[in-house]
Amino acid sequence: MAVILIIEDDAGIRAALSRALTDRGHAVQWQPGGLPGLQSVIDDRPDVVLLDLGLPDVDGIQVLTMLRAVSEVPVIVVTARDEDTDAVRALDAGADDFVTKPFGADHLDARIRAVLRRGGPQKTEGPLTVGGLALDARTRVATLDGEPLELSRKEFDLLLALAQRAGEVVSKRELLAEVWQQPYGGGDRTIDVHLSWLRRKLGESAAEPRYLHSTRGVGIRLVAPGTD
C-alpha cells in the first residue's frame, strides 16, 4: 500500500481517483490547490504525488518547482494538457512521469508502481566509487576526493546513472529515459547543460575531461582519471 496525495481542483476527478486508488489498496489524501498541496507534502510525507497542472491558485509547473526544492517524493503529473511542450516542461521541472486524461485506473496504478520501484532501495550496497568520486544512492550524498559535492537532484541522478555503468558509453537517449523519463528523446540540450554543470563541479571541461568523456554521436562515459 502507498500513501497517495492527489493535488486536483476538480471535485469529480478527485473523487473518482480516490475511489479507484482506494479500491487498489492505497491510502489517499487530497488537496484542491497547489499551495495547500505543497504544505501537505511537507507535513504528511506521502509516497507519491498526483499533480494536476491546471490549478486555481498556482500553475502546476510552479508547484512542481517549489515541491522539488523541499522534497524528492515521486510526482506523476496527471493533466488534460496533451501538448509535448507541457510534458517536456513538467519532466524538466522534476516530474517522474506524465499521464494525460482520460486514462484507465489500472494504467495509472501501473505508473504509480513503476515510480515507486524507481525510487526504491538501490541494489548496490554502500557508495559507488569511480576514482576519487563517491556516490551513495541511499543518502544521496556525493563526494569528490573526500569533499562534498553540491549537486542538484537531476545532477545527482545523472551522475548516479553513469556511475552505475562506469566504463560504459551510455547514450543520451538512455539517459533521457532513465533520468528524465523521456524515452522519446529530443532533450539532448538538457543533458548537455547538466553535463556542463557537472564538469564544472568535477573540475574539468569538455576539452580537458577527467571523469566525463564524450564519444561523439554515441554518448557519455564515466571513468576514473588516468584510465581512459
LINVENQUI-V785776 format. One record per residue. RES is the residue in three letters. PSI is psi in radians with two decimals (999 if undefined). OMEGA is omega in degrees with one decimal (* if undefined). D_LAST is the distance of its C-alpha to the last C-alpha in Angstrom with 2 decimals. Layout:
RES;PSI;OMEGA;D_LAST, RES;PSI;OMEGA;D_LAST
//
This chain:
MET;2.40;176.2;46.10, ALA;2.66;173.2;44.29, VAL;2.02;-175.4;45.82, ILE;2.23;173.6;45.60, LEU;2.12;177.4;46.47, ILE;2.12;174.8;47.84, ILE;1.73;-170.0;47.97, GLU;2.29;-177.4;50.38, ASP;-0.33;-178.8;53.56, ASP;1.98;-175.6;55.30, ALA;-0.64;180.0;57.51, GLY;-0.76;179.2;57.90, ILE;-0.72;177.5;54.18, ARG;-0.82;-177.7;53.69, ALA;-0.75;-179.2;56.43, ALA;-0.76;178.4;55.14, LEU;-0.78;-178.9;51.58, SER;-0.77;-178.5;52.95, ARG;-0.80;-177.6;55.20, ALA;-0.74;-177.5;52.59, LEU;-0.62;175.9;49.96, THR;-0.72;177.8;52.62, ASP;-0.45;-179.2;53.77, ARG;0.25;170.5;50.22, GLY;0.10;-179.3;50.26, HIS;2.71;169.8;48.58, ALA;2.29;-171.8;50.07, VAL;2.32;169.8;50.45, GLN;2.82;178.2;50.89, TRP;2.72;172.7;51.38, GLN;2.52;-175.7;51.76, PRO;-0.06;-177.2;53.31, GLY;2.93;-176.2;51.25, GLY;-0.80;-176.8;47.88, LEU;-0.80;174.1;48.83, PRO;-0.53;176.2;50.62, GLY;-0.73;178.1;47.77, LEU;-0.74;178.3;45.28, GLN;-0.65;179.3;47.60, SER;-0.63;176.1;47.86, VAL;-0.77;-178.7;44.08, ILE;-0.78;-173.9;44.19, ASP;-0.71;-169.3;47.35, ASP;-0.27;176.8;47.07, ARG;1.10;178.3;43.31, PRO;2.89;179.2;43.51, ASP;-0.59;-178.7;40.94, VAL;2.51;174.5;40.67, VAL;2.28;170.4;42.06, LEU;2.03;-170.3;43.57, LEU;2.13;171.9;43.80, ASP;2.57;179.5;46.02, LEU;-0.53;-175.1;45.13, GLY;1.18;-176.9;48.76, LEU;2.69;-173.7;50.03, PRO;-0.44;-174.5;53.20, ASP;-0.77;-177.6;52.06, VAL;2.42;177.5;48.39, ASP;2.48;-176.4;46.18, GLY;-0.61;178.6;43.92, ILE;-0.69;176.3;40.70, GLN;-0.74;177.3;41.87, VAL;-0.77;-179.3;42.64, LEU;-0.76;179.1;39.18, THR;-0.78;178.8;37.59, MET;-0.68;180.0;39.92, LEU;-0.73;-178.2;39.34, ARG;-0.34;177.2;35.57, ALA;-0.32;-174.9;36.18, VAL;-0.17;-173.9;37.97, SER;2.66;174.9;36.82, GLU;0.33;179.2;34.09, VAL;2.40;176.0;36.74, PRO;2.35;-178.8;35.94, VAL;2.19;172.4;37.83, ILE;2.06;176.2;39.09, VAL;2.20;-179.7;40.69, VAL;1.89;-169.1;43.94, THR;2.77;174.1;45.59, ALA;-0.22;178.6;47.85, ARG;2.22;-175.3;45.62, ASP;0.26;177.4;43.91, GLU;2.50;177.7;42.21, ASP;-0.61;-178.4;38.45, THR;-0.61;177.9;38.23, ASP;-0.73;178.6;39.74, ALA;-0.77;-179.6;37.20, VAL;-0.79;179.8;34.26, ARG;-0.76;-178.6;35.83, ALA;-0.78;-179.0;36.47, LEU;-0.68;176.9;33.02, ASP;-0.52;179.5;31.39, ALA;-0.14;175.3;33.85, GLY;0.07;176.6;32.68, ALA;2.58;178.6;34.72, ASP;-0.36;178.5;33.36, ASP;2.89;-175.4;35.51, PHE;2.08;-178.0;38.17, VAL;2.30;-178.0;41.37, THR;2.30;174.6;44.09, LYS;2.55;-4.7;47.78, PRO;2.79;-179.7;49.60, PHE;2.82;177.7;47.72, GLY;2.62;-179.6;48.77, ALA;-0.68;179.1;48.83, ASP;-0.65;178.1;46.96, HIS;-0.81;-180.0;44.22, LEU;-0.72;179.2;43.87, ASP;-0.66;177.5;43.98, ALA;-0.69;177.3;41.11, ARG;-0.70;178.1;39.04, ILE;-0.81;178.9;39.97, ARG;-0.63;-178.7;38.89, ALA;-0.80;-179.3;35.54, VAL;-0.54;176.3;34.73, LEU;-0.66;176.3;35.95, ARG;-0.76;-179.0;33.60, ARG;-0.56;-178.4;30.60, GLY;0.07;-177.6;31.77, GLY;-3.12;-178.1;32.51, PRO;2.45;178.6;30.89, GLN;2.63;179.3;27.27, LYS;-0.56;-177.8;26.74, THR;2.25;177.1;24.20, GLU;2.32;-179.4;26.16, GLY;3.05;-177.0;25.04, PRO;2.60;168.4;22.08, LEU;2.36;179.8;18.65, THR;2.37;174.7;16.09, VAL;1.81;-173.3;12.38, GLY;-2.24;178.7;11.81, GLY;0.08;-179.2;14.84, LEU;2.29;178.0;15.46, ALA;2.35;178.6;18.36, LEU;2.20;177.1;20.34, ASP;1.89;-176.9;23.73, ALA;-0.50;-177.2;24.93, ARG;-0.83;-178.2;28.47, THR;-0.16;-177.9;29.05, ARG;0.76;176.7;26.64, VAL;2.33;177.1;25.45, ALA;2.41;176.9;21.99, THR;2.65;175.7;21.06, LEU;2.03;-176.8;18.41, ASP;0.69;176.4;18.74, GLY;-0.14;-179.7;22.13, GLU;2.41;-178.3;23.40, PRO;2.47;175.2;24.47, LEU;2.24;176.6;22.87, GLU;1.79;-176.0;25.58, LEU;2.51;171.3;24.50, SER;2.97;179.7;26.81, ARG;-0.85;-177.4;27.44, LYS;-0.58;175.9;25.38, GLU;-0.77;178.8;22.45, PHE;-0.81;-178.8;22.46, ASP;-0.71;-179.8;22.92, LEU;-0.80;-179.9;20.05, LEU;-0.67;178.4;17.60, LEU;-0.74;179.0;19.18, ALA;-0.68;178.4;18.88, LEU;-0.67;-179.3;15.11, ALA;-0.59;178.9;14.95, GLN;-0.28;177.2;17.28, ARG;0.69;-177.2;14.86, ALA;2.36;-179.5;11.57, GLY;-0.27;178.5;8.77, GLU;2.60;171.6;11.30, VAL;2.09;-179.1;11.98, VAL;2.18;-176.7;15.23, SER;2.72;177.2;17.78, LYS;-0.59;177.5;19.83, ARG;-0.73;178.1;22.90, GLU;-0.70;180.0;21.77, LEU;-0.69;177.2;21.05, LEU;-0.71;-179.4;24.44, ALA;-0.72;-174.0;26.14, GLU;-0.76;-173.5;24.71, VAL;-0.68;-177.0;24.70, TRP;-0.01;-178.3;27.47, GLN;0.76;178.0;29.39, GLN;1.29;-176.7;29.50, PRO;-0.28;-179.0;28.94, TYR;-0.07;178.3;30.64, GLY;-2.84;176.3;27.83, GLY;0.07;-178.3;28.81, GLY;0.58;-177.9;27.10, ASP;-0.67;-178.1;23.93, ARG;-0.65;178.1;25.12, THR;-0.79;178.7;25.39, ILE;-0.77;-178.8;21.74, ASP;-0.73;179.8;20.74, VAL;-0.80;-179.6;23.02, HIS;-0.64;176.1;21.76, LEU;-0.68;177.8;18.08, SER;-0.75;177.9;19.40, TRP;-0.73;179.7;21.25, LEU;-0.74;179.9;18.39, ARG;-0.73;179.4;16.16, ARG;-0.73;-177.9;19.24, LYS;-0.42;177.3;19.71, LEU;0.00;177.3;16.18, GLY;0.68;-179.9;16.69, GLU;-3.14;176.1;14.40, SER;2.95;178.3;15.14, ALA;-0.61;-180.0;14.14, ALA;-0.54;-179.9;14.18, GLU;1.30;-176.2;12.11, PRO;2.61;172.5;9.80, ARG;-0.97;-179.1;8.70, TYR;-0.74;-172.5;8.92, LEU;1.93;-177.1;10.09, HIS;2.17;178.7;8.45, SER;2.37;171.1;11.36, THR;1.90;-170.4;11.90, ARG;2.22;177.3;15.31, GLY;0.00;-177.4;18.13, VAL;-1.04;-178.8;16.27, GLY;-2.69;-174.0;14.95, ILE;2.50;177.8;12.53, ARG;2.33;176.3;9.60, LEU;2.10;179.9;9.43, VAL;2.79;174.6;6.76, ALA;2.51;179.2;7.58, PRO;2.41;177.9;7.02, GLY;-0.05;-179.6;5.76, THR;-0.06;-177.1;3.80, ASP;999;*;0.00
//
